[in-house]
């Protein structure tokens, strides 16, 4: 949500899931403020497309576990696949 980084005078508001109907009145109000006043009254930096710019850093907490190849192999075996399909 916010001003486009590539196109002048374009606002973006997308990426809603099932809760979009609940959020759309507040998002619409905030976008109207941005159009009318040039900026919103509440901070919306957390929703900016610019948060995806730059190098992606891995989440170290999720990378600390050990990989068990035997469990992965068992899950991918034909017998496990056939059992899951039944």
GUDRENVEX-60301 format. One line per field, with one value per residue: x, y, z of N, C-alpha, C in turn; residue number from 0; residue in three letters. Coordinates in Angstrom, 2 decimals. Atoms other than C-alpha are relative to their C-alpha. Layout:
n_X <- c(X  ...)
n_Y <- c(Y  ...)
n_Z <- c(Z  ...)
ca_X <- c(X  ...)
ca_Y <- c(Y  ...)
ca_Z <- c(Z  ...)
c_X <- c(X  ...)
c_Y <- c(Y  ...)
c_Z <- c(Z  ...)
seq <- c(NUM  ...)
type <- c(ALA  ...)
***
This chain:
n_X <- c(0.85  -0.78  -0.32  -0.80  -1.41  -0.36  0.95  0.38  1.40  0.72  0.04  0.27  0.59  0.35  -0.60  0.94  0.48  1.41  0.36  0.00  1.25  -0.07  -1.03  0.13  0.41  -1.13  -1.00  0.55  -0.10  -1.41  -0.38  0.64  -0.83  -1.24  0.33  0.45  -0.95  -1.37  -0.55  1.00  -0.15  -0.57  -1.17  0.29  -1.26  -0.05  0.75  -0.57  -0.64  -1.44  -0.56  -0.54  -1.20  -1.25  -0.36  0.80  -0.80  0.69  0.44  -0.96  0.67  0.53  -1.09  -0.86  0.33  -0.72  0.80  -0.05  0.20  0.76  1.42  0.39  0.04  1.17  1.19  0.04  -0.01  1.26  1.02  0.58  0.86  1.19  0.79  0.60  1.04  1.18)
n_Y <- c(-1.17  -1.22  -0.60  0.82  -0.38  -0.12  -0.80  -1.20  -0.20  1.28  0.65  1.44  0.64  1.36  1.06  0.40  1.38  0.04  -1.08  -1.27  -0.72  -0.66  -1.04  -0.95  -1.36  -0.72  -0.23  -1.04  -1.27  -0.38  -0.42  -1.31  -0.98  -0.19  -0.79  -1.32  -0.72  0.30  1.06  0.51  -0.40  1.14  0.54  1.15  0.49  1.46  0.55  -0.55  0.93  -0.20  0.93  1.15  -0.43  0.36  1.41  0.78  0.66  1.18  0.00  0.89  0.89  1.15  0.72  0.62  1.42  0.96  0.66  1.45  0.51  1.25  -0.32  -0.54  1.12  0.81  -0.73  -0.04  1.35  0.34  0.58  -1.09  -0.76  0.79  0.01  -1.33  -0.17  0.82)
n_Z <- c(0.00  0.04  1.30  0.91  0.10  1.41  0.76  -0.73  -0.38  -0.04  -1.31  0.01  -1.18  0.42  -0.80  -1.04  0.02  -0.34  -0.91  0.73  -0.22  -1.30  0.02  1.10  -0.38  -0.58  1.05  0.86  -0.72  -0.04  1.35  0.24  -0.70  0.75  1.19  -0.41  -0.85  0.40  -0.84  -0.93  -1.40  -0.72  0.70  0.87  0.57  -0.06  1.13  1.23  0.93  -0.16  -0.98  0.71  0.73  -0.65  -0.11  -0.94  -1.04  -0.52  -1.39  -0.68  -0.93  0.74  0.65  -0.99  -0.16  0.85  1.03  -0.10  1.36  -0.01  -0.06  1.30  0.94  -0.31  0.41  1.46  0.57  0.69  -0.91  -0.77  0.92  0.26  -1.23  -0.14  1.02  -0.33)
ca_X <- c(0.00  1.41  2.79  4.21  7.99  7.88  4.82  4.08  0.76  -0.17  -1.23  -1.19  -3.39  -3.39  -2.38  -5.50  -6.66  -10.08  -9.99  -9.94  -13.61  -12.83  -9.76  -10.93  -12.80  -9.70  -7.38  -9.69  -9.78  -5.98  -5.51  -8.00  -5.92  -2.80  -4.49  -6.03  -3.27  -0.19  0.50  -1.47  -2.08  -0.99  2.36  2.08  5.77  5.31  3.01  5.23  6.35  9.80  10.17  10.97  13.83  17.37  18.97  16.87  18.31  17.51  15.65  18.42  15.97  14.51  17.91  19.32  17.59  19.25  17.97  17.12  17.60  16.15  12.81  12.73  13.53  10.80  8.27  9.18  9.17  6.55  4.88  4.38  2.93  0.53  -0.59  -1.24  -3.35  -5.68)
ca_Y <- c(0.00  3.35  5.44  3.64  3.62  3.64  5.65  9.21  9.88  6.18  4.62  0.87  -1.07  -4.81  -8.13  -8.63  -12.11  -13.10  -10.26  -7.59  -6.75  -5.89  -3.80  -2.03  0.84  1.79  1.37  3.47  6.19  6.15  6.34  9.23  11.04  10.47  11.90  14.83  15.72  14.20  11.76  9.55  10.40  6.92  5.24  2.85  2.17  -1.46  -1.91  -0.19  -2.07  -0.63  -3.12  -5.74  -3.71  -4.75  -8.03  -10.70  -11.96  -15.50  -15.96  -17.40  -18.87  -21.13  -22.18  -23.51  -26.92  -30.01  -31.60  -35.28  -36.78  -40.13  -38.53  -36.63  -39.80  -41.73  -39.02  -39.08  -42.87  -44.39  -46.33  -43.15  -41.37  -44.23  -44.35  -40.59  -40.88  -43.49)
ca_Z <- c(0.00  -0.95  -3.76  -6.78  -7.02  -10.84  -11.89  -10.84  -9.04  -8.78  -5.49  -4.87  -2.48  -3.15  -1.69  0.41  1.29  2.67  5.18  2.45  2.99  6.61  5.79  2.65  4.40  6.40  3.43  1.27  3.92  4.20  0.42  0.27  2.90  0.82  -2.26  -0.42  2.06  0.41  3.26  5.62  9.27  10.35  9.57  6.62  5.92  6.93  3.92  1.33  -1.78  -1.04  1.82  -0.83  -2.34  -1.63  -0.82  0.84  4.12  5.30  8.55  10.75  13.25  10.57  9.23  12.50  12.39  10.98  7.79  8.11  4.65  5.67  6.58  3.30  1.34  3.14  2.41  -1.29  -1.71  -4.08  -1.24  0.79  -2.26  -2.98  0.66  0.65  -2.53  -1.00)
c_X <- c(0.90  0.23  0.86  1.44  0.41  -0.90  -0.50  -1.52  -0.84  0.12  -0.32  -0.66  -0.47  0.70  -0.91  -0.40  -1.49  -0.46  -0.06  -1.27  0.01  0.96  -0.25  -0.54  1.15  1.08  -0.48  0.10  1.44  0.48  -0.61  0.78  1.27  -0.24  -0.30  1.07  1.47  0.68  -1.09  0.26  0.62  1.22  -0.38  1.26  0.09  -0.70  0.54  0.62  1.52  0.63  0.60  1.27  1.24  0.19  -0.85  0.94  -0.76  -0.37  0.85  -0.68  -0.52  1.09  0.89  -0.28  0.81  -0.96  0.18  -0.35  -0.81  -1.51  -0.50  -0.10  -1.23  -1.28  -0.16  -0.05  -1.35  -1.05  -0.66  -0.95  -1.29  -0.92  -0.73  -1.15  -1.26  -0.86)
c_Y <- c(1.23  0.49  -0.95  0.51  0.23  0.93  1.17  0.03  -1.28  -0.59  -1.48  -0.39  -1.37  -1.00  -0.47  -1.46  0.04  1.13  1.37  0.80  0.74  1.18  1.10  1.37  0.83  0.30  1.10  1.38  0.50  0.46  1.35  1.10  0.30  0.86  1.44  0.81  -0.27  -1.08  -0.49  0.48  -1.12  -0.51  -1.24  -0.57  -1.52  -0.66  0.46  -1.09  0.10  -0.94  -1.24  0.35  -0.42  -1.51  -0.70  -0.72  -1.21  0.18  -1.01  -0.97  -1.25  -0.84  -0.74  -1.49  -0.87  -0.65  -1.50  -0.60  -1.28  0.25  0.54  -1.11  -0.87  0.68  0.00  -1.38  -0.30  -0.56  1.09  0.82  -0.75  -0.03  1.33  0.20  -0.79  0.70)
c_Z <- c(0.00  -1.41  -0.82  -0.03  -1.45  -0.80  0.85  0.24  -0.02  1.41  -0.18  1.30  -0.45  0.90  1.13  -0.18  0.35  0.90  -0.69  0.19  1.33  -0.03  -1.02  0.43  0.57  -1.02  -0.94  0.64  0.00  -1.37  -0.34  0.71  -0.78  -1.24  0.39  0.72  -0.35  0.82  0.95  1.43  0.85  -0.75  -0.82  -0.63  -0.01  -1.19  -1.36  -0.87  0.11  1.01  -0.66  -0.78  0.77  0.07  1.05  0.96  0.52  1.46  0.75  0.96  -0.70  -0.63  1.00  0.20  -0.94  -0.97  0.12  -1.36  -0.02  0.08  -1.33  -1.03  0.23  -0.47  -1.51  -0.64  -0.66  0.94  0.84  -0.87  -0.27  1.22  0.16  -0.99  0.32  0.91)
seq <- c(0  1  2  3  4  5  6  7  8  9  10  11  12  13  14  15  16  17  18  19  20  21  22  23  24  25  26  27  28  29  30  31  32  33  34  35  36  37  38  39  40  41  42  43  44  45  46  47  48  49  50  51  52  53  54  55  56  57  58  59  60  61  62  63  64  65  66  67  68  69  70  71  72  73  74  75  76  77  78  79  80  81  82  83  84  85)
type <- c(UNK  UNK  UNK  UNK  UNK  UNK  UNK  UNK  UNK  UNK  UNK  UNK  UNK  UNK  UNK  UNK  UNK  UNK  UNK  UNK  UNK  UNK  UNK  UNK  UNK  UNK  UNK  UNK  UNK  UNK  UNK  UNK  UNK  UNK  UNK  UNK  UNK  UNK  UNK  UNK  UNK  UNK  UNK  UNK  UNK  UNK  UNK  UNK  UNK  UNK  UNK  UNK  UNK  UNK  UNK  UNK  UNK  UNK  UNK  UNK  UNK  UNK  UNK  UNK  UNK  UNK  UNK  UNK  UNK  UNK  UNK  UNK  UNK  UNK  UNK  UNK  UNK  UNK  UNK  UNK  UNK  UNK  UNK  UNK  UNK  UNK)
***
